[in-house]
Amino acid sequence: MTNLINYNPNTLEFRLGRKDYWDFYLANPNIIFDPYTGVTNGICTAAHFDFNNSLIYGSGSTSANTIYSTVTWNGASNDGVTATTIGYTGIDNGLITFVKNSGDTSNLALLSALTASTLVIPSGETRLTLTRVTGMTDNYTYPISIVNDSTILGDYANMCGGFYQGYYKLDGYNYQVLPNRYNKGWVADFWLRKSDSICSGVTSTILNDTYPDNKGIFFYLGTRAENKFWNLFDGVDSGCTSQCTVPSGCTGTVTTFCTVPKETDIIMPNGLPLSLPEIEFIDIDNKFLIYHHAKATTTHYGVSYPAGVHAPDFTGSSITVTAATQVVTNNQNPFLVYCRGCRSSSCGCFTGSTDSTCQTAPEFSGFTSDVTRLDNTEDITDNAIGFRITDDGRVGYRMLSLSGTCSGGTASTSNVIVKEKYSEQFQVPNDTWTNISIRFFAYNYYTDKELACKDGRLGRLAIYVNGKLKLYLDDFKEFIPRRLKTDNLRQVAVPYNISVGGGSLGLLESMTFDGQDPEDLALNIERNFAGSFIGSISQFRMYGCDLNWGDIGNNFAQQKLRYGL
């Protein structure tokens, strides 16, 4: 010390900084204090499910199959829905059910469920509706039970592998019962109890048994599955028409879901094929660029025009034309075809030539062909997010995004990455009722008009447990659910989904006209979100505005006595 004083007059001084020491400040001129605003009392509440309120059950009794929000979003709209293609997709998560009869050798019940089901939502029905997830393969069970509790807590749902799922918007219909984007932010608020002990009597196979890393997902937003019709599926048995006999010419094993017709035989109500090739929709709204002459038929030069509207009969509104999506299959330059035609099998124009049909080498076959497979990852990246509680009490999020590079082929899972972040351990206790609030607030406020046209914003994602902040992420990209890039008739009730008590099945339970398409299994949604929360859920609220920490803390304080805290 003497040497330091004698030979270094610029002595060092150390002090403990208090900048990050305090949890909060009672007063600070540089911090804007966020007081309780009162929004938790009902203002901006977009959905509310309380299992102790009989109004959430369709029958008025505690039936666990379908539940309804007891409040409606003030911006909801519904002019009435009649969706005749709900069977194509609704069967995949139990929204549409059927009973497979042992005597139904051609599976007419399955065929009817797929082609003859209709979703009808009366005009003005604007409650968010959630339906219990089920499956058709009998490989998994989805147990949910409503516990009738006479204490101050009231009734609640025990989730032992099951969960609820629903859609808040339908593409192609004027139906929307929750916002898809929010002016400033949103909050999802849960009262739940993490507990393995209440499900100890369940011995059947649940999703968590196959996907243990997905256990604990209690909330999910986005598309519930990939585009089911991303590939051509002509049947697992190459055309057999009965599960009892193998017709002459059929090869392969006859499956229990062998039906007629095949997926490739189905024509949708708009006259387009159900299976690929995929269709592109092109809106022409500039009348000065419509050069095509009038045509009496609806198809000309490979382009289909809507019935009764033929260019250039422009009437003032846009004209929608459709064409098959195509890809380049031959990159050869046709202007560099130098070889002369071969008129015999031994003319020797090029090595290996055996041409005897007068075709010109090198037989340029054109630039394009119809697409027969789509990239099943295109619709799910940045369109699927789940929130999870781990066995050791951490709480956080999981989301699918793209890596910086593509895999080089279509229908690959290798270009998808999983983003996830969790709190410290032991933040969510076992066997204790807990309030969890998920909050996202953007850095910038957008008006309704700006929401319709501006790109996603950055903001903060925060998760609170019993009113206390446990995880936050700055510069978090605004999550904006979106439609699938396919015809709206093929995606009824698939995008714009919300799950409570679990994640999503993906195409795990998907059925098509000849049973399950093997290529639909183990895709990204299934692998990363096919799982459920194990424990009890009492309430779920969705707020359509940003609740600050004062509101979240006050919400917990108002409710905690009900849960014995």
C-alpha positions in Angstrom: 0.0 0.0 0.0 2.9 2.3 0.8 4.4 1.8 -2.6 1.0 2.6 -4.3 0.7 5.8 -2.3 4.3 6.9 -2.9 4.7 6.0 -6.6 1.1 6.2 -7.9 -0.6 9.4 -6.8 -3.6 8.7 -9.1 -5.1 6.1 -6.7 -8.1 4.1 -7.8 -11.4 4.3 -6.0 -14.1 1.6 -6.1 -17.8 2.0 -5.3 -20.8 -0.3 -5.6 -23.2 0.9 -8.3 -26.9 0.9 -7.4 -28.3 1.2 -10.9 -29.4 -2.5 -11.2 -29.7 -3.2 -7.5 -33.3 -2.1 -6.8 -36.4 -3.9 -8.1 -38.2 -0.6 -8.6 -38.0 3.0 -7.5 -40.7 4.8 -5.5 -39.7 8.0 -7.3 -37.2 8.9 -9.9 -37.3 11.9 -12.2 -36.0 9.8 -15.1 -38.6 7.1 -14.9 -42.3 7.4 -15.8 -44.4 5.7 -13.2 -47.1 3.3 -14.5 -50.0 3.4 -12.2 -52.9 1.0 -12.1 -55.3 2.1 -15.0 -58.3 -0.1 -14.3 -58.3 -2.1 -17.5 -58.4 -5.4 -15.6 -61.9 -4.6 -14.6 -63.2 -5.2 -18.1 -62.1 -2.4 -20.4 -60.4 -3.9 -23.4 -61.0 -7.5 -22.3 -61.3 -9.5 -25.6 -62.0 -13.0 -24.2 -62.6 -14.5 -20.8 -63.0 -18.2 -19.9 -63.7 -19.0 -16.2 -64.5 -22.7 -15.6 -66.5 -21.8 -12.6 -68.9 -19.8 -14.8 -71.6 -22.0 -16.4 -72.0 -19.6 -19.2 -68.8 -20.9 -20.9 -70.5 -24.3 -21.5 -72.8 -24.6 -24.5 -75.3 -26.7 -22.7 -75.2 -24.6 -19.5 -73.8 -27.7 -17.7 -70.2 -28.5 -17.1 -69.6 -30.3 -20.4 -66.0 -30.2 -21.3 -66.3 -30.5 -25.1 -66.8 -26.9 -26.2 -66.4 -23.7 -24.2 -67.3 -20.1 -25.1 -65.9 -16.8 -24.0 -68.2 -14.9 -21.7 -67.2 -11.6 -23.2 -66.7 -10.5 -26.8 -64.1 -8.2 -28.4 -65.7 -4.8 -29.2 -64.3 -5.0 -32.8 -65.6 -8.5 -33.6 -67.5 -9.0 -36.8 -69.5 -11.9 -38.3 -71.8 -11.7 -41.3 -72.5 -15.5 -41.1 -70.4 -18.4 -42.2 -71.3 -21.4 -44.3 -68.1 -23.3 -45.0 -68.7 -26.4 -47.0 -65.1 -27.5 -47.1 -64.5 -27.7 -43.3 -64.3 -31.5 -43.6 -61.0 -31.3 -45.5 -59.2 -29.8 -42.5 -61.6 -29.9 -39.5 -61.3 -33.6 -39.0 -57.6 -33.3 -38.2 -58.1 -31.9 -34.6 -61.5 -33.2 -33.8 -63.6 -30.2 -34.8 -65.3 -32.6 -37.2 -65.8 -36.2 -35.9 -66.9 -39.4 -37.3 -67.5 -43.0 -36.1 -65.6 -45.7 -38.1 -67.9 -48.7 -38.3 -66.5 -52.2 -38.5 -69.0 -53.0 -41.3 -68.2 -49.9 -43.3 -65.7 -51.7 -45.7 -65.3 -48.6 -47.9 -65.2 -46.1 -45.1 -68.2 -44.2 -46.2 -68.4 -42.4 -42.8 -64.9 -41.0 -43.4 -65.8 -40.0 -46.9 -68.9 -38.2 -45.7 -67.0 -36.4 -42.9 -64.4 -35.2 -45.4 -66.7 -34.1 -48.2 -70.2 -33.5 -46.7 -69.4 -31.6 -43.5 -70.4 -27.9 -43.3 -69.4 -25.3 -40.7 -72.3 -23.0 -40.0 -71.8 -19.9 -37.7 -74.9 -17.7 -37.4 -74.5 -14.1 -38.2 -73.7 -12.0 -35.1 -72.1 -14.9 -33.1 -68.9 -13.2 -32.0 -67.8 -15.2 -29.0 -64.4 -16.9 -29.1 -65.2 -20.7 -29.2 -62.7 -23.4 -28.2 -63.2 -27.1 -28.8 -61.6 -30.0 -27.1 -58.9 -31.6 -29.3 -59.4 -35.2 -30.2 -57.9 -37.7 -32.7 -59.1 -40.3 -35.1 -56.1 -42.7 -35.1 -56.7 -44.0 -31.6 -53.0 -43.7 -31.0 -53.4 -41.0 -28.3 -56.0 -39.9 -25.7 -56.8 -36.3 -24.7 -58.2 -36.4 -21.1 -59.9 -33.3 -19.7 -62.2 -33.4 -16.7 -64.2 -30.6 -15.0 -63.8 -30.7 -11.2 -66.8 -29.5 -9.2 -65.2 -27.7 -6.3 -67.6 -26.4 -3.6 -64.9 -24.2 -2.0 -64.3 -20.6 -2.7 -62.2 -21.6 -5.7 -65.1 -23.0 -7.6 -65.0 -25.4 -10.6 -61.9 -25.8 -12.7 -60.5 -28.1 -15.5 -58.0 -30.8 -14.9 -55.8 -31.2 -18.0 -54.2 -34.6 -18.2 -53.1 -34.6 -21.8 -56.0 -32.8 -23.4 -56.4 -29.1 -24.4 -58.8 -26.7 -26.1 -58.2 -25.2 -29.6 -60.2 -22.7 -31.7 -59.9 -20.1 -34.5 -60.6 -16.4 -34.1 -60.5 -15.6 -37.8 -61.5 -17.3 -41.1 -59.8 -16.5 -44.3 -62.2 -15.6 -47.1 -65.1 -14.9 -44.7 -66.1 -11.8 -42.7 -65.5 -13.6 -39.4 -63.1 -12.3 -36.8 -63.6 -12.4 -33.0 -60.1 -11.4 -31.8 -57.6 -8.8 -33.1 -54.8 -10.2 -35.3 -52.7 -7.2 -34.5 -52.9 -4.7 -31.6 -52.4 -1.0 -31.5 -49.8 -1.2 -28.7 -49.8 -4.6 -27.1 -51.7 -7.5 -25.6 -51.7 -9.7 -22.4 -52.7 -13.3 -22.0 -53.5 -14.0 -18.3 -53.9 -17.5 -16.7 -54.7 -19.0 -13.4 -53.3 -22.5 -13.3 -51.8 -25.1 -11.1 -48.9 -27.2 -12.3 -49.3 -30.7 -10.9 -48.4 -34.2 -12.1 -50.1 -35.9 -9.1 -53.7 -35.1 -10.2 -53.0 -37.1 -13.4 -51.4 -40.1 -11.8 -54.4 -42.3 -12.7 -54.1 -41.7 -16.5 -52.3 -44.7 -18.0 -53.2 -44.2 -21.7 -50.8 -42.7 -24.2 -50.8 -38.9 -24.4 -48.8 -36.5 -26.6 -46.2 -35.9 -23.9 -45.2 -39.6 -24.0 -44.0 -39.2 -27.6 -42.8 -35.7 -27.3 -41.6 -35.2 -23.7 -39.8 -31.9 -24.6 -43.2 -30.4 -25.5 -44.7 -31.1 -22.0 -45.9 -28.0 -20.3 -47.1 -26.0 -23.3 -50.2 -24.1 -22.0 -50.7 -21.5 -24.6 -50.3 -21.4 -28.4 -50.9 -18.9 -31.2 -50.6 -19.2 -35.0 -51.4 -21.8 -37.6 -52.4 -25.1 -36.0 -50.8 -27.2 -38.9 -48.9 -27.0 -42.1 -50.8 -26.9 -45.4 -52.3 -30.4 -45.5 -52.3 -30.4 -49.3 -48.6 -29.7 -49.8 -48.0 -32.9 -51.7 -49.8 -35.3 -54.0 -51.3 -38.2 -52.0 -52.9 -40.8 -54.2 -53.4 -43.4 -51.5 -51.2 -45.6 -49.4 -52.4 -48.7 -51.3 -52.0 -47.5 -54.8 -55.7 -47.5 -55.6 -57.3 -50.4 -53.7 -61.0 -49.8 -53.2 -61.9 -52.1 -50.3 -60.4 -52.9 -47.0 -61.6 -56.5 -47.3 -60.4 -57.6 -50.8 -57.6 -56.6 -53.1 -59.0 -55.9 -56.6 -57.1 -57.2 -59.6 -54.1 -55.0 -60.4 -53.8 -53.5 -56.9 -50.5 -53.9 -55.2 -49.4 -53.2 -51.7 -51.1 -53.6 -48.3 -54.8 -52.7 -48.0 -55.2 -50.2 -45.2 -58.2 -49.8 -42.9 -58.9 -46.4 -44.4 -59.0 -47.4 -48.0 -61.7 -45.4 -49.7 -63.2 -44.2 -53.0 -62.6 -41.6 -54.3 -59.0 -40.7 -53.9 -57.8 -37.2 -52.8 -56.7 -36.7 -56.4 -60.2 -37.2 -57.6 -61.9 -34.5 -55.5 -63.0 -31.2 -57.1 -63.6 -28.3 -54.7 -66.8 -26.2 -54.8 -65.0 -23.5 -56.8 -64.3 -26.0 -59.6 -60.5 -26.4 -58.8 -58.9 -29.7 -57.8 -58.3 -30.4 -54.2 -54.9 -31.8 -54.7 -52.0 -30.2 -56.5 -51.0 -28.6 -58.8 -51.2 -25.5 -56.6 -53.1 -22.5 -58.0 -51.9 -19.0 -58.1 -54.5 -16.2 -57.9 -53.7 -13.0 -59.8 -55.9 -9.9 -59.5 -55.9 -7.6 -62.6 -57.3 -4.2 -61.7 -55.7 -2.0 -64.3 -58.1 -1.9 -67.2 -55.4 -0.4 -69.5 -53.2 -3.5 -69.1 -55.9 -6.0 -70.0 -54.9 -6.8 -73.6 -56.4 -10.3 -74.0 -59.2 -10.7 -76.5 -62.6 -11.9 -75.2 -63.0 -15.7 -75.0 -66.1 -17.7 -74.9 -64.7 -20.4 -72.6 -63.2 -19.9 -69.2 -59.8 -21.3 -70.0 -57.4 -19.9 -72.7 -53.7 -20.5 -73.2 -53.5 -22.2 -69.8 -55.1 -19.3 -67.9 -58.5 -19.7 -66.3 -61.0 -16.8 -66.2 -63.9 -16.7 -63.7 -67.2 -17.7 -65.2 -69.0 -14.8 -66.8 -66.0 -12.4 -66.6 -63.8 -12.4 -69.7 -61.0 -9.9 -70.4 -61.3 -7.3 -71.7 -64.9 -7.0 -70.5 -63.7 -4.8 -67.7 -66.6 -3.7 -65.5 -64.8 -1.5 -63.0 -63.7 -4.1 -60.4 -60.7 -6.3 -60.5 -60.7 -9.5 -62.5 -59.1 -12.6 -60.8 -57.4 -15.1 -63.0 -55.8 -18.3 -62.0 -53.0 -20.4 -63.3 -51.1 -23.5 -62.1 -47.9 -22.7 -60.2 -44.9 -23.8 -62.2 -41.2 -24.3 -61.7 -38.2 -24.3 -64.0 -37.3 -27.9 -65.0 -34.9 -27.2 -67.8 -32.3 -24.5 -67.5 -30.9 -25.0 -71.0 -30.8 -22.0 -73.2 -32.9 -22.9 -76.4 -30.8 -20.4 -78.4 -27.7 -22.6 -77.9 -29.2 -25.7 -79.5 -26.6 -26.2 -82.3 -26.9 -29.8 -83.2 -28.7 -30.7 -86.4 -31.6 -33.1 -86.4 -31.0 -36.8 -86.3 -32.9 -39.0 -88.9 -31.5 -42.3 -88.0 -30.6 -44.3 -84.9 -26.9 -44.1 -85.8 -26.4 -40.6 -87.1 -24.0 -39.8 -84.3 -25.0 -36.2 -83.6 -24.0 -36.7 -80.0 -22.6 -39.4 -77.9 -25.2 -42.1 -77.1 -27.8 -40.9 -79.5 -30.3 -43.5 -80.6 -32.9 -41.1 -81.9 -35.0 -42.4 -84.7 -38.0 -40.1 -84.4 -36.7 -37.0 -86.2 -36.4 -35.1 -82.9 -33.8 -32.4 -82.8 -30.9 -33.0 -80.3 -30.6 -32.2 -77.5 -34.4 -32.3 -77.5 -35.2 -29.1 -75.6 -38.5 -29.9 -73.7 -39.4 -26.4 -72.4 -38.7 -24.3 -69.4 -41.3 -25.3 -66.9 -43.6 -27.9 -65.5 -46.4 -27.9 -62.9 -45.5 -27.9 -59.3 -46.2 -31.3 -57.6 -44.8 -30.6 -54.1 -44.7 -27.5 -52.0 -42.4 -26.4 -49.2 -44.3 -27.4 -46.1 -42.2 -25.0 -44.0 -43.2 -21.8 -45.8 -46.4 -21.2 -43.9 -45.3 -22.0 -40.4 -42.1 -19.9 -39.9 -42.9 -16.9 -37.7 -46.4 -18.2 -37.7 -46.3 -20.5 -34.6 -45.5 -19.6 -31.0 -46.1 -21.5 -27.8 -45.6 -20.7 -24.1 -44.4 -23.5 -21.8 -43.7 -24.4 -18.1 -41.0 -26.9 -17.6 -40.8 -29.6 -15.0 -38.3 -27.6 -13.0 -40.5 -24.5 -12.9 -39.1 -22.4 -15.7 -41.5 -20.4 -17.9 -40.8 -19.2 -21.4 -41.6 -19.2 -25.1 -40.9 -21.3 -28.2 -41.2 -20.1 -31.8 -40.4 -21.4 -35.2 -38.3 -19.3 -37.5 -36.1 -19.7 -40.6 -32.4 -20.3 -40.5 -30.2 -18.0 -42.5 -29.9 -20.5 -45.3 -32.3 -22.8 -47.2 -32.0 -26.5 -47.4 -31.8 -26.5 -51.2 -35.0 -28.5 -51.7 -38.7 -28.4 -51.0 -40.6 -30.0 -48.2 -37.6 -29.9 -45.9 -37.5 -29.4 -42.1 -33.8 -28.5 -42.0 -34.2 -24.8 -42.8 -36.4 -24.3 -39.7 -34.9 -23.3 -36.4 -36.5 -23.3 -33.0 -36.2 -20.1 -30.9 -36.9 -20.4 -27.2 -36.0 -18.6 -24.0 -36.9 -19.5 -20.4 -36.8 -17.9 -16.9 -34.7 -19.2 -14.0 -35.7 -22.5 -12.3 -38.4 -22.8 -9.7 -40.4 -19.7 -10.7 -43.7 -21.7 -11.1 -44.2 -23.9 -8.0 -45.8 -27.4 -8.0 -49.3 -28.1 -6.7 -50.0 -24.4 -6.1 -52.4 -22.1 -7.9 -50.3 -19.5 -9.8 -51.1 -16.4 -11.9 -49.1 -16.2 -15.1 -49.3 -13.1 -17.4 -47.7 -13.0 -20.8 -47.3 -9.4 -22.0 -46.1 -8.0 -25.3 -46.0 -4.3 -25.9 -44.6 -2.7 -29.0 -42.2 0.3 -28.9 -44.5 2.2 -31.3 -48.2 2.8 -31.2 -50.0 2.1 -34.5 -53.5 3.3 -35.5 -55.9 0.8 -37.0 -55.0 2.1 -40.5 -51.3 1.7 -39.8 -51.9 -1.9 -38.5 -53.4 -2.8 -41.9 -50.4 -1.7 -44.0 -47.3 -1.4 -41.9 -44.8 -4.2 -41.2 -44.2 -5.8 -37.8 -42.6 -3.8 -35.0 -40.1 -4.5 -32.3 -41.2 -4.5 -28.7 -40.7 -6.3 -25.4 -42.0 -9.7 -24.4 -42.4 -10.1 -20.6 -43.8 -12.9 -18.5 -45.0 -12.3 -14.9 -45.6 -14.9 -12.2 -48.0 -13.7 -9.4 -47.5 -10.1 -10.5 -43.7 -10.3 -10.5 -41.5 -10.0 -13.6 -39.7 -13.3 -14.3 -38.6 -13.0 -17.9 -38.3 -10.2 -20.4 -36.8 -9.9 -23.9 -36.1 -6.6 -25.6 -36.3 -6.1 -29.3 -38.8 -9.0 -29.6 -40.4 -9.1 -33.1 -44.1 -8.6 -33.1 -45.9 -11.9 -33.7 -48.4 -11.5 -36.5 -50.4 -14.7 -37.4 -51.1 -15.0 -41.2 -53.0 -17.1 -43.7 -51.6 -20.1 -45.5 -50.4 -19.6 -49.1 -53.1 -21.7 -50.6 -56.7 -21.5 -51.7 -58.9 -20.4 -48.8 -61.2 -23.5 -49.2 -58.2 -25.7 -48.3 -57.4 -23.9 -45.1 -60.7 -23.4 -43.2 -60.0 -23.1 -39.5 -56.2 -23.9 -39.9 -54.5 -20.4 -39.5 -55.4 -17.9 -36.8 -55.6 -20.5 -34.1 -55.4 -20.3 -30.4 -54.9 -23.2 -27.9 -55.4 -23.2 -24.1 -53.9 -26.0 -22.1 -51.7 -27.3 -24.9 -49.9 -26.6 -28.2 -51.0 -28.1 -31.5 -51.2 -31.5 -33.2 -50.0 -30.4 -36.6 -51.0 -33.2 -39.0 -50.4 -36.0 -36.4 -54.1 -37.0 -36.5 -54.7 -35.9 -40.1 -57.0 -38.0 -42.3 -57.4 -37.9 -46.0 -59.4 -40.1 -48.4 -57.1 -43.1 -48.1 -56.1 -42.8 -44.4 -53.1 -41.0 -43.2 -50.5 -39.6 -45.6 -47.2 -40.9 -44.1 -45.4 -37.8 -45.3 -47.7 -35.7 -43.1 -46.2 -37.2 -40.0 -43.3 -35.7 -37.9 -43.4 -32.3 -39.5 -42.3 -29.2 -37.6 -45.6 -28.2 -35.9 -46.0 -31.7 -34.6 -42.4 -32.2 -33.5 -42.2 -28.9 -31.6 -45.8 -28.2 -30.3 -47.6 -31.6 -30.0 -47.7 -31.5 -26.2 -49.9 -30.3 -23.3 -49.9 -28.8 -19.9 -50.4 -31.2 -17.0 -52.3 -29.7 -14.2 -55.4 -27.6 -13.6 -56.6 -24.4 -15.3 -59.2 -22.2 -13.7 -59.2 -19.0 -15.8 -57.9 -17.5 -19.1 -58.2 -13.9 -20.2 -57.1 -12.2 -23.3 -56.6 -8.5 -23.2 -56.6 -6.5 -26.4 -54.4 -3.7 -25.0 -51.2 -3.3 -23.1 -51.5 -3.8 -19.3 -48.6 -2.2 -17.5 -47.0 -3.8 -14.4 -49.4 -1.9 -12.1 -52.4 -3.4 -13.8 -50.9 -6.9 -13.8 -50.0 -6.6 -10.1 -53.5 -5.3 -9.2 -55.1 -8.1 -11.2 -53.2 -10.7 -9.1 -54.1 -8.9 -5.9 -57.8 -8.9 -6.7 -57.9 -12.6 -7.5 -55.4 -14.2 -5.1 -57.9 -14.7 -2.2 -60.0 -16.9 -4.4 -57.0 -19.2 -4.8 -55.9 -19.2 -1.2 -52.8 -17.0 -1.7 
